[in-house]
């Protein structure tokens, strides 16, 4: 029964991700959190973050392959940002594993993240001036700051870090959007890989939802979720062809804002 629910949840998540052109991490994490919570698993926030990072890693590999096929790949920048992001993952993990990082803190923090992303998508729905965007090499400090911030956020929320890295590269450093997305996609491969491995190898021996676990990573829940997401992704892309980008950005912003309000209400 749980596996069936995971597949259904994956189809929904994949459809949303495919429709709105986003990574699944921003949706994988809340789905997994409420699943682990409903099953009475101890430390559901840590389990959700770790397992979502595994899902995000597998999804990011596919994304980077697509970028390579489209000849929009920037190896040097992507690898550098990703490796430094792995350091950010380590520091973020120390916070997640600390005593004060309770489920309530996680819910509040993640809800705020969703609100931030929803406003970013609303901003994208408006016409922007692309004249100031550049196609240039990143300075080392720009790569370092972007990577560390992305990795740190990834470890706290179980996402790839793209919600931090793409705006940083595109809005702050004025890198053109296509290159920003490509660098972020490749960096997420290294960030999410480092993330789930750290939670798996150095997570001890907690009891998860299934017997197929390593540390805080539950493969038994991740794989059914991903299989459904794979199916849903195709559905979302097909539906997305019939809806304008402006409308999809607004709808996604509304969806994320609604999820954030629901999460915040659970704290009351």
Protein Blocks (a to p, Z undefined) as FASTA:
>chain_A
ZZmmmmmmmmmmmmmmmmnopafklmmmmmmmmmmmmnopahkllmmmmmmmmmmmmmmm
mmmmmmmmnopacfklmmmmmmmmmmmmmmmmmmmmpmklcfklmmmmmmmmmmmmmmmm
mmmmpccdfklpccddddfklmmmmmmmmmmmmmmnopnhlmmmmmmmmmmnopafklmm
mmmmmmmmmmmmmmmmmmmmmnojaddfblbdghjbcfklmmmmmmmmmmmmmmmmmmmm
mpcfklmmmmmmmmmmmmmmmmmmmmZZ
